[in-house]
């Protein structure tokens, strides 16, 4: 595929515990985003968001990227990487400086962001993001651009996302071993928010619950930024394991049973509806397959009971996390469920009853070239990574470096001209 009509091309890899997925997206000269290709494969070497087998993780990443490149007809040398585990933590840093009532200039804003950068205290952890959310003028919030306004004091609220350093290094190394450069490691809840939440939702207040295979990230947005985050070491794969254990079948059979016949909502017919435990062509599995075909069937109510029991445990943990972050009662609001686990039938209705808040399923936006199979909650974070890359938000750690780089570049030019002059005349 010719990529000449695209001003930029982005590559993204979402490294999950259930699947590893990759996407290549182009930005056209008219400013429109188009999906060029995507691919995924079963995850390997990843557990609860952590790299546990470096060669296995590297191979799976390379395989997923090659599938996306084949579909796109184009290759990428660098990617934006999604991080679901690694001890993610979110905080808001507030900094202000004296202005003295005069008009605010660009240098004042840069001075403020440098002051905020100097106050970052990672305490041995890795800072993934440090982004200015909005500015304050004499304590008044919600200022998008203070340049040209007058104030006694100018402030900024910076969203800081941190992670444990060693797991992030392992993640980065697994990608680099797959012969790819890492543009940035992006926290999965931040990427999912780009794909699933509207600007108004992020401003008014919303909770985003990303249910992955082995990790569920619970985050709270308000005032346009991510204010709180809690990672739970529990996901949809734990429900699959409970089904496999209850019926004595293999995991892939339990996963299929959950996806095809599972539901979060019971119905009056569940006790009468008999469903096969094994799929077509499967060998008979364990205790439930006692030699006869009718013994290979169970009442759908048994399956639904296992699903809802485990979902009750998950939603209880989600509810406690939201309450700890102040998102409950009168201070609560809508909840958006996304991630592969959000594709379970009836989940929104179940969660709404369990949490006592309005709940909807979050899906990626409709983009040109996005396959129907990937326009699902399970690929929301992957799409969000590309949207994040296209937006390329300001990070206070890079403030001031641009001027330093231009000064250094100018010095290199002068030195080069001097060297050529010496060669020419001497």
C-alpha positions in Angstrom: 0.0 0.0 0.0 1.3 3.4 -0.9 1.5 5.6 2.2 2.5 8.9 0.4 -1.0 10.4 1.0 -0.5 10.0 4.8 1.4 12.8 6.6 2.1 10.4 9.5 1.8 6.7 10.2 1.5 5.3 13.8 2.1 1.8 15.0 0.6 0.6 18.3 0.9 -2.6 20.3 -1.4 -3.5 23.2 0.2 -6.2 25.4 -2.5 -7.9 27.3 -2.6 -11.2 29.3 -5.2 -12.7 27.0 -4.1 -11.3 23.6 -1.4 -9.2 22.1 -2.8 -6.9 19.4 -1.2 -4.5 16.9 -2.5 -1.7 14.7 -1.1 0.6 12.1 -3.0 3.9 11.6 -2.3 6.8 9.1 -3.1 10.5 9.4 -4.1 11.9 6.0 -3.1 15.3 4.8 -6.6 16.5 5.4 -6.3 15.5 9.1 -8.5 12.3 9.0 -7.4 9.1 10.7 -7.5 5.8 8.8 -6.7 2.3 10.0 -4.3 0.7 7.5 -4.1 -2.7 9.1 -4.4 -4.6 12.4 -3.7 -8.0 13.8 -3.7 -10.0 17.0 -2.7 -13.4 18.4 -3.0 -15.2 21.7 -0.8 -13.7 24.4 2.3 -15.5 25.6 4.8 -14.7 28.3 2.5 -12.2 30.0 0.7 -12.7 33.3 -1.4 -10.1 35.1 0.2 -7.5 32.9 3.8 -8.4 33.7 6.4 -10.0 31.4 7.1 -13.5 32.8 8.8 -15.1 29.7 10.9 -12.7 27.7 11.4 -14.9 24.5 7.7 -15.9 24.5 6.5 -12.3 24.9 9.0 -11.1 22.2 7.8 -13.7 19.7 4.1 -12.9 20.3 4.7 -9.2 19.9 6.6 -9.7 16.7 4.0 -12.0 15.3 1.1 -9.6 16.1 3.0 -6.7 14.5 3.8 -8.8 11.4 0.1 -9.6 11.0 -0.8 -6.0 11.1 1.9 -5.1 8.7 0.7 -7.8 6.3 -2.8 -6.4 6.4 -1.6 -2.8 6.0 0.9 -3.5 3.2 3.3 -1.3 5.1 5.9 -1.7 7.9 6.6 0.2 11.0 9.9 0.8 12.8 8.5 2.2 16.1 5.3 1.6 18.2 3.4 3.1 21.0 3.0 0.4 23.7 0.0 -0.1 26.1 0.7 -1.1 29.7 -2.0 -2.7 31.8 -0.1 -3.8 34.9 3.3 -2.7 36.3 1.7 -1.1 39.4 0.1 1.8 37.6 -0.8 4.7 39.8 -2.3 8.1 39.1 -1.9 11.5 40.8 -2.5 15.2 40.2 0.2 17.7 40.9 -0.7 21.3 41.5 1.9 24.1 41.0 1.6 27.9 40.8 3.8 30.9 40.3 3.6 34.7 40.9 2.6 36.9 38.0 1.9 40.2 39.7 -1.2 41.2 37.8 0.5 41.6 34.4 -0.4 40.0 31.1 0.7 36.3 30.9 3.2 35.6 28.1 4.4 32.3 26.6 7.6 32.5 28.7 5.4 32.6 31.9 3.7 29.4 30.8 7.0 27.7 30.0 8.4 28.8 33.4 5.4 27.4 35.1 5.6 24.0 33.4 9.4 23.8 34.1 8.6 24.5 37.8 6.0 21.7 37.7 8.6 19.4 36.0 11.2 20.1 38.7 8.7 19.1 41.4 8.1 15.6 40.0 9.1 13.1 42.6 8.9 9.6 41.1 10.6 8.0 44.2 12.3 5.3 42.2 9.3 4.7 39.9 8.9 5.4 36.2 6.8 8.4 35.2 4.8 7.4 32.1 2.9 10.7 31.7 3.1 14.1 33.2 0.5 16.2 31.2 -0.9 19.6 32.0 -4.7 19.2 32.3 -5.7 22.8 32.7 -4.5 26.1 34.1 -5.8 28.2 37.0 -5.9 32.0 37.3 -5.9 33.2 40.9 -7.5 29.9 41.9 -10.1 29.9 39.2 -10.1 26.5 37.4 -10.7 25.4 33.8 -8.5 27.7 31.8 -7.4 26.1 28.6 -4.9 28.7 27.4 -4.0 31.5 29.8 -1.8 33.4 27.3 -2.8 37.1 27.0 -4.9 37.1 30.3 -4.0 39.0 33.5 -3.5 37.3 36.9 -1.8 37.7 40.2 -0.9 34.0 40.3 -0.8 31.4 37.4 -1.2 27.7 38.3 -1.4 24.4 36.5 -2.8 21.0 37.4 -0.7 18.2 36.0 -1.8 14.6 35.6 1.0 12.3 36.6 0.9 8.5 35.8 3.6 6.3 37.3 4.5 2.6 37.2 7.1 0.3 38.7 10.4 0.7 36.8 11.4 -2.9 36.4 8.2 -4.2 34.8 8.2 -1.2 32.4 11.8 -2.0 31.4 10.8 -5.6 30.8 7.9 -4.5 28.6 10.2 -2.1 26.7 12.9 -4.7 26.2 10.4 -7.3 24.9 9.3 -4.8 22.2 12.8 -3.8 21.4 13.8 -7.5 21.1 11.1 -7.7 18.4 13.2 -5.2 16.4 10.9 -2.3 17.2 11.6 1.1 18.7 9.4 2.3 21.6 7.9 5.7 21.0 6.3 5.7 24.5 4.8 3.4 27.1 1.2 4.5 27.6 -1.0 3.5 30.5 -3.9 1.4 29.2 -6.6 3.3 31.1 -5.4 6.6 29.5 -5.5 5.0 26.0 -8.9 3.4 26.6 -10.3 6.8 27.7 -9.2 8.3 24.3 -11.3 5.6 22.6 -14.4 5.3 24.8 -15.0 8.6 26.5 -16.3 11.8 25.1 -14.8 15.2 26.1 -18.0 16.0 27.9 -17.9 12.8 30.0 -14.3 13.4 31.0 -15.2 16.9 32.0 -18.4 16.1 33.9 -17.1 13.0 35.6 -17.1 9.3 34.6 -15.7 6.0 35.8 -14.0 3.8 33.2 -13.7 0.1 34.0 -11.4 -1.8 31.7 -11.9 -5.6 32.1 -9.0 -7.5 30.7 -8.1 -11.1 30.8 -6.3 -11.0 34.1 -6.3 -7.4 35.2 -9.2 -4.9 35.7 -8.3 -1.2 35.7 -10.8 1.1 37.5 -10.2 4.8 36.7 -12.1 8.0 37.5 -12.1 11.0 35.2 -13.3 14.5 36.1 -12.4 18.1 35.1 -11.0 16.7 31.9 -8.3 14.4 33.4 -7.8 11.0 35.0 -8.0 11.7 38.7 -7.7 8.2 40.2 -6.8 4.7 39.3 -6.9 1.2 40.9 -5.7 -2.0 39.3 -7.4 -5.2 40.3 -5.6 -8.5 39.8 -8.8 -10.2 38.4 -10.3 -10.4 35.0 -12.4 -12.3 32.6 -9.9 -15.2 32.4 -10.7 -15.9 36.1 -14.3 -16.5 35.2 -13.2 -18.9 32.4 -11.0 -20.8 34.9 -14.0 -21.1 37.3 -16.1 -22.6 34.4 -13.3 -25.0 33.5 -12.9 -26.2 37.1 -16.7 -26.6 37.7 -17.2 -28.7 34.6 -13.9 -30.5 34.3 -13.1 -29.1 30.9 -10.1 -27.4 29.3 -9.7 -23.7 29.2 -10.3 -23.2 25.5 -13.6 -25.1 25.9 -14.6 -23.1 28.9 -13.8 -19.8 27.0 -15.9 -20.9 24.1 -18.7 -22.0 26.5 -18.6 -18.6 28.2 -18.7 -16.6 25.0 -21.3 -18.6 23.2 -23.7 -19.5 26.0 -22.7 -17.5 29.0 -24.6 -14.5 30.2 -24.6 -12.1 33.2 -28.4 -12.1 33.3 -30.5 -15.2 34.1 -33.7 -15.9 32.3 -36.7 -18.1 33.2 -35.8 -20.6 30.4 -32.2 -21.3 31.6 -33.2 -24.3 33.7 -34.9 -25.9 30.7 -32.3 -25.0 28.1 -29.7 -27.7 27.8 -26.4 -26.7 26.2 -23.4 -28.9 25.1 -20.3 -28.6 27.3 -17.9 -29.7 24.5 -17.8 -28.1 21.1 -18.0 -30.0 17.8 -15.0 -32.3 17.4 -13.8 -31.9 21.0 -12.7 -34.9 22.9 -15.0 -35.7 25.8 -13.7 -33.9 28.8 -13.6 -35.0 32.4 -16.4 -35.7 34.9 -19.3 -34.2 33.0 -18.7 -36.3 29.9 -19.7 -39.7 31.3 -19.8 -41.6 28.1 -23.2 -40.6 26.7 -24.0 -37.6 24.6 -26.8 -36.5 26.9 -24.4 -36.4 29.8 -22.3 -33.9 27.8 -25.1 -31.4 28.3 -25.8 -29.1 31.2 -28.6 -26.7 32.1 -27.7 -23.2 31.0 -28.7 -22.1 34.5 -25.6 -23.9 35.9 -23.3 -21.9 33.6 -25.1 -18.6 34.3 -24.8 -19.2 38.0 -21.0 -19.6 37.8 -20.7 -16.5 35.7 -22.8 -14.3 37.9 -21.2 -15.5 41.1 -17.7 -14.5 39.8 -19.1 -11.3 38.4 -20.5 -10.4 41.8 -17.0 -10.7 43.3 -15.6 -8.5 40.6 -18.2 -5.8 40.7 -17.9 -5.7 44.5 -14.2 -5.0 44.2 -14.9 -2.3 41.5 -17.5 -0.7 43.8 -15.0 -0.6 46.7 -12.4 0.9 44.4 -14.8 3.6 43.2 -15.9 4.4 46.7 -12.2 4.8 47.8 -11.7 7.3 45.0 -14.8 9.3 46.0 -16.9 8.2 43.1 -20.0 7.0 44.8 -23.3 8.2 46.2 -24.1 11.8 45.3 -20.6 12.2 43.9 -21.0 9.2 41.6 -21.9 9.2 38.0 -22.0 7.1 34.8 -19.7 4.0 34.5 -18.3 2.9 31.2 -17.2 -0.8 30.8 -14.7 -1.7 28.2 -12.0 -4.4 27.5 -12.5 -7.9 26.3 -14.4 -8.9 29.5 -17.1 -6.2 28.6 -18.2 -8.3 25.7 -20.1 -10.8 27.9 -23.8 -10.7 27.2 -25.9 -8.8 29.7 -22.9 -7.3 31.6 -24.1 -3.7 31.4 -27.4 -4.6 33.0 -25.7 -6.7 35.7 -23.2 -4.0 36.6 -25.8 -1.3 36.7 -27.8 -3.3 39.3 -24.6 -4.2 41.3 -23.1 -0.7 41.3 -26.3 1.4 41.5 -25.1 3.7 38.7 -25.9 4.1 35.0 -23.6 1.8 33.0 -22.8 1.5 29.3 -20.4 -0.5 27.2 -17.5 1.5 25.7 -16.5 0.7 22.1 -13.9 2.4 19.9 -15.1 5.1 17.5 -16.0 4.3 13.9 -12.8 4.9 11.9 -12.2 4.4 8.2 -10.6 1.0 7.7 -11.4 -0.4 11.2 -12.4 -4.1 10.7 -15.8 -5.0 12.2 -14.1 -7.7 14.3 -11.9 -5.0 15.9 -14.7 -2.4 16.5 -15.4 -4.1 19.9 -14.6 -3.3 23.5 -11.7 -5.8 23.5 -9.8 -3.6 21.0 -10.7 -0.2 22.5 -7.3 0.2 24.2 -5.5 -0.6 21.0 -7.5 2.0 19.0 -7.0 4.4 21.9 -3.2 4.0 21.6 -3.3 5.2 18.0 -5.6 8.1 18.9 -3.2 9.0 21.7 -0.3 8.9 19.3 -2.1 11.1 16.8 -3.0 13.6 19.5 0.6 13.5 20.9 -0.3 15.5 24.1 2.2 17.8 25.8 4.4 16.3 28.4 6.0 18.7 30.9 9.2 16.6 30.9 9.9 17.8 27.3 9.2 21.5 28.0 12.3 23.6 27.4 14.2 20.8 25.6 13.1 22.1 22.2 14.9 25.4 22.7 18.0 23.5 24.0 17.9 21.2 21.0 17.7 24.1 18.6 20.6 25.9 20.3 22.7 22.7 20.1 21.7 22.2 16.5 22.8 25.7 15.7 26.1 25.1 17.3 26.6 22.0 15.2 25.9 24.0 12.1 28.4 26.7 13.0 31.0 24.0 13.8 30.4 22.3 10.5 30.7 25.5 8.5 34.0 26.3 10.3 35.3 22.8 9.6 34.5 23.2 5.9 36.1 26.6 5.7 39.3 25.3 7.3 39.4 22.4 4.8 38.8 24.8 1.9 41.4 27.4 2.7 44.0 25.4 4.5 
